[in-house]
């Protein structure tokens, strides 16, 4: 199934053979982590912290397919956009968090299938992807999980799993899979 702009998605992290949890947002703390959500989401119990919308940064319309190398923002259905902040979180390149306003290049991303970034294909569910950040002319790193997160998600029902930041290399430090994601 092809992913399109404007649809609700969830991003699962590849750490530990795809047990890295789902990308999660907390509208109160503006934190971004992964959380140990079940495969089937119960919105009443779990909330919407792990649900994201891909919005084009270049004017593509909702309903159009998302392609590798398209520039986009990720908007949390809860509130805010996935963004990068200060340097050095968990010995990685940049911290990740929520920006309540639509960010500039610090919150723009593209999906890549390989480090050379030359392929242009439609993004499908469960396709192994890397999310590259546009900061500093695409030197903002790849979305990565590194280190344990503590606490519960925004609803207080789902345990947090891993901290999220960007890494300056294609593979994660602790495992090549920590920079891998797929869309559920």
Secondary structure as UniProt FT lines:
FT   TURN            5..6
FT   STRAND          8..9
FT   STRAND          11..13
FT   HELIX           15..18
FT   STRAND          22..26
FT   TURN            27..30
FT   STRAND          31..35
FT   HELIX           43..46
FT   TURN            49..50
FT   STRAND          52..56
FT   TURN            62..63
FT   TURN            68..69
FT   STRAND          72..76
FT   STRAND          81..87
FT   HELIX           89..91
FT   STRAND          94..99
FT   HELIX           105..107
FT   STRAND          109..112
FT   TURN            115..116
FT   TURN            125..126
FT   STRAND          129..133
FT   HELIX           135..138
FT   STRAND          142..148
FT   TURN            154..155
FT   STRAND          159..167
FT   HELIX           176..179
FT   STRAND          181..183
//
